[in-house]
Amino acid sequence: MRLDDSAIADRAVAVRSGTMLAALGVLAFSFTFPATVWSLKGFDPWTATGLRSVLAALVAGACLRAFRVPLPRRDQWRGLAVVALGCVLAFPILTTLALKTSSTAHSAVVIGLLPMATAVVSSRLTGHRPSRRFWLAAAVGASAVVVFTVGQSGGGLSTADLFLFGALVLCAFGYAEGGRLAREMSGWHVIGWALVLALPVTVAFTVFGLVTEPLHVTGEGIAGLLYVALISQFGGFFAWYRGMAEIGVTRASQLQLAQPLLTLVWAVLLLGEHLPAAAPVTALIVVACIVVTQRSKS
């Protein structure tokens, strides 16, 4: 086999591996909202969010120590701070607060804009200028979600909707920055160090929650908390960031198209929620728009 053929074969293997890892991350994240709803049956929002991140940080810290992972370079800490803010702090607390009053199906449709938001943020951070077609599709997808949320909220945006929009914007920065860092270090190192970096804040979340919120621990609550701590907050990122590093942010975002649709399925099967007719329709419109954005060339 010629050298060029060998390089092509190696690249094909890397793409397949990266695609499988990114898909595994999407599957893991698709259970996050149902698991969060379960956790809220045993813990209130601040306690649930604090405990999930503290538990994840302890596991991540133990793994980093066990594998003797060196400290990140000085220039990498800023990016890790962005990941910590978006993926460890903002997204968990804002979506948990939203799910206290919003249905899983409704929240999944709104957060369905996350792949598009990630692509937009990534383009701004890298200086890439997408085409008009990209921006048109992004505008249509965003408009569809806004119309859906306003219609479902009785003519305006609810507090839960504002939490969800804030969560997806901040998480998009965390995803984009994490995908960039994962080209320089292992994907699980990225989320691991971000969890450790955020630990003082998440401990404060936990203390605040335990002091101000009642505990009503249940089996479902513990199961949900363990899932969001070990999988949504750490294990899922292990696969997701590594996949993004191997196949790129844009291609990985295409796989994330399935996440809101999967979450709608889990909302029905696991939580027994009734889907409003507009939910799957809006989700499909968003999926179509994201497909256009991913295929649009500059």
N, C-alpha and C positions, 0 to 999 in steps of 0.2 A: 504493500500500500504506500502510495506517495505521501510525502509530508503534508501536502495540502489536503489530501483525502483523510488523513489521520486527524488533522485539525478540525475538519468538517464533522467527522464522526464524533470526536470529543465534544464538540459544541452541541451536536444533536442530543447526546447523552445528558449534557448539562441542562438543556432546555426541557427534556422529559423529566429529569429529576426536579428541576425548579418548578415546573408546572404541577407535579404531584404534591410537592411541599406547599405551594401556594393554595392549591385546592384543599389540602388537609386543613390549612389555616382557616379558609373560608368556612368549611364544614364546622370546625370548632367554634368559630365566632357566631355561626347561625343559631346556636343554642343559647347564646349569652342572654338575650332578653327573657326567654322563658325561665332560665335559671335565676336571673335577677328577680323575677316575679316570685319564684319559690323562696328566695332568700328573704324577701320582704314579708313572708309569712312568719318569720322568726325574729327578724331584726329590722329596725327602722333605717331610713336611708343613710344617715351619717355613720351609724354603727356598721351597717353592712358594707359600705364603701371602704371605711377605714380598715375593717378586719380583712376584707378580701385583698387589699393591697399590702397590708402588713404581712399576712400569711404568705403571699406571693413573694414578697421581698426576702423573707426568711429562707424560703426554699431557693430563691435565686442566689442569695448570698452564700448559702451552703454549697451550691453547685459551683459558683465562681471560686470559692476557696478550695473545694475538693479538687478541681481541675487546675488550680494554681494559675488562674487567668490573670495576666498582668493588668495594672491600672491603665485606663485609657490615656492616650496622649492629651496634653493640655488643650490642643485645638479641637479635640473631640468632645470635651465636656459641654460646650455650648450647645452642640447638636443633641447631646443626651438630655440636656435640660429641656429642650423643646419636646423631645419624646416623653419625658416625665410629665411635663405640663399637659400635653394633649392626650396621651394614652393612659397615663397612670392616675392623674388627678382629675382633669376636666371631664373626659368622656365618662368614666365610671360614676362620678357624683351627679353630673347633670342628667344622664340617662336614668339613673336610679331615682332621682327626684321626679323625673317625668313619669316613670312607670308607676309611681305611687298613685297617680290619678289618671294616667293615659293607658289605653289598651296596648298589648304587645303588637297587634296588627297595625294599629295607627302609627306607633313608634317605628316599626320596621319600614313602613313606607317612607316616612320622613328621612330616616337614616339611610334609606336607599340612595340618597344623593351623595353619600360619602365617596364612592369611587370617582364620581365626576369632580367633587370638590378636591380630592387628592390629586387628580390629574391637573386641575387648574393651579393648585398651589405648587405642584412640582414644576409646572411650566414657568411660573413666576420666579421660583427659586433658581432655576437653571438658566433663565434668560431665553428659553425657547418661546417662539411666537407662533401659537396655533393659528390655523386658518379661520376665515370667517365662518366656514361650515361648522367648525368645532364650537365656536362661540354661539352660533345660532342653535345648535343642538343642546348645548349646555343651558341656554336661556329657556328653551322649550321644556326641558326636563325640570328645571327649577320652578318654572311657572306651573307645571302640572302638579308638583308637590304643594306649592303654595295654595293653589285652587283647592286641592284635596283637604289640606289642613284647615283652611278657612271654612270650607263647606262642612267638615266634620265638627268644627268648633262653634257652629252657629253663627257664622258671619264675621268672625274675628280670630285672632291668634290667642290661644290659651297660654297660661304660664308654662304648661308642660311643653307646648310647641316651641316656645322661646328657649327652654332648656335644651330641647332636641336640636334646634338649629345651632345654638352655641356649641353643643357637643360635637356636631359633625364638622363645623369649621375648625375648631381647635384640634380635633382628632386628625383631620386632613393634614395639618402641619406636622403632627407627630408621625403619621404614616410616611409622608414624603421625606422628612428628615431621617426617619428610621431606615427607609429604603436606601437612602444615600449612604448612611453610616454602615449598613450591612455589606457594602462593597469593600469596606476597610476592615471590618471585624466580623466575627460570626454573628448570625442573627440573634441567637440567644444571649450573646454578650451584650448586644444593644439593649434589649428589654431588661436584662438582668441588672445592668448598671443603672438604667433609668429607674428601676424599682428601688434599688439601694439609695440612689440620689434623692428620691422622693420620700424616703422612709421617715424623716423627722416630721414632714407634713402629714403623712398618712397616720402616724402615731397620734398626732394632734387630732385628726379626724376621729380616730377611735375613742380617744379619751373624751372628746366633746360629745360624741354619740352616747357613750356609756353613762355619762353624767346627766344628759338632758333627755334621753329617749328611753322608754320602757323596754325591757327584754321580755319576749314571749316566745322562747325557743321551741321550735317544732322540728320533727324529722325532715320535713320538706325544706324548712329554713336552713338547716345544717347542710343538706344535700346541695341546695342551690348555692350556698356560700362557698362550699368546697369546689364546686364546678367553676364558678367565676374566679375564684382565687387561683386554682391550680391550672386551669385550662384557658379560660378567657383572658386572664391577666398575665400568664407566663407561658404555658405550654403551647397555646395557639400562636403566639408571637414567635416562638422558636421556629415553627415551620413557615409562618407568613413572611417574616423578614428575610429568612434564608432564600425562600422562593423568589421574593422580590429582587434580591441581589443577583440571582442566577438568570432570571428572565426579564428583569426590568420592571419599573413601576407601572408603565403603561400596560404591558401584557398581563401583569398580575391583576391589575384593576379590572380587566375583562373577565377574569374568573370570579371576581367579587360581585359580578352581576347577579349571580345565583343566590347571594346571601339574603336579600330581603324576601325573595320568593320562598326560600327554604324556611326562613323564620315564620312566614305566614303559615306554612304547613305545620310547623311545630306548635304554633299558637292554637291551631285547631285540634291537633292530635294530643298534645300534652296538657293544654290549659282549657280546652273545650270552648274557646272563644268563637263567637259568631262573627264572620267577616262581613263588613259592609261591602256591597257590590263594587263600590268605587276603589276599594283597597287593591285587589289584584289588577284591576284595569290601570290604575295609576302606576302600580309597580311595573307593569309591562311597558307602559309609555316611557318610564324612566330607563328601563333596561334598553329599549330601542334607542333612546337618545344617547345613552352611554356608549352603545355599540358604534354609533355615528362618530362620537367624539374620539373614540379610540382608533377609528379607521381614517379619520381626517388627517391629511398631511399639511404641513406648514407651507 
